[in-house]
Amino acid sequence: MSYLVEDIFKTEMKATREGFGEGIVEVARRDEKVVVLCADLEESMRVVEFAKTFPGRFIEVGVAEQNMAGVAAGLALEGLTPFITSFAVFSPGRNWDQIRVSIAYTHTNVTIVGGHTGIAVGEDGATHQGLEDIALMRVLPHMTVVVPCDAEQTKKAVHALTQMKGPAYLRVARPRTAVFTSRAASFEIGKAQLLRAGKDVSVVGCGPILYQAMLAAEELKGEIDVEVINMHTIKPLDEEVLIRSAGKTGRVLTIEDHQTTGGLGGAVAEVLGEKLPIKMLRLGMKDVFGESGRADELLKKYGLDKEGIIKSIRKLV
């Protein structure tokens, strides 16, 4: 097991949105230029503590996501470091044009934080399950796209994003999921992490669902030697780590709580298709919307739980 990972069977449960809420307060204590904008979702996006601690640096724009993007771009052009927060189906889903023109095109220093992502949102159903946001954001020039795998890594991502310049997208999720990465592990935007070494198949994942891949790899120990890569940055993608792993194992399975078209699977397929064509399988939502149900039930239905991942690994091998 990698030093990057704690004991995967003894994990704290915390949502990645909570990691964002804690991280944004930490960076704001250090950097007075950090400001937060929200579209009437302070509790859901976990910025209540920020609003209480830094009321002069918190802007509630109401249900006006397009306006929120424009205001943030203006603040960034004046030298501030804005984070805009809402559900991913609303931001970037509803304000993509403003993000494209006012933030990406002008290369302003704004981080878009999209919450309630993936079918793991559960009972809220298809209208609120962001499943297209990675694709929407990674297609934009200048845009960095980060999808942390747990709350601890999300906190580190917030710190890293305040240190970089330019537009970025940070994807967080609602359910409490396993915190399995080590507090001692470093985090660098654009640098993938080898969580588990193996020789038979490379599993490349992002977001909290990656924990299910770790469980699957552990269960397959002795049958299939699984390498697990945390591709927490979708753009820029760490091609070096990907190609090295794929060249070793000869097989790649991507896993994401997102549409396979345009998401992590698409990004990995683009790289391998050009530079190292090998046997590959993409696991995720395949051209379908989500539905209402418990998160565990939905993950199972769409083959994104531990058992589904094991089945896909065996199929690929």
Buried (B, 14 or more C-beta within 10 A) or exposed (E): EBEBBBEBEEBEEBBBBBBBBBBBBBBBEEEEBBBBBBBBBBEBBBBBEBBEEBEEBBBBBEEBBBBBBBBBBBBBEEEBBBBBBBBBBBBBBBBBEBBBEBBBBEBBBBBBBBBBBBBBBBEBBBEBBBBBBBBBBBBBEBBBBBBBBBBBBBBBBBBBBBEEEBBBBBBBBBBBBBBBBBEEBEBEBBEBBBBBEBEBBBBBBBBBBBBBBBBBBBBBEEEBBBBBBBBBBBBEBBBEBBBBBBEEBBBBBBBBBBBBBBBBBBBBBEBBEEEBEBBBBBBBBEEEEBBBBEBEBBBBBBBBBBBBBBBBBEEBB
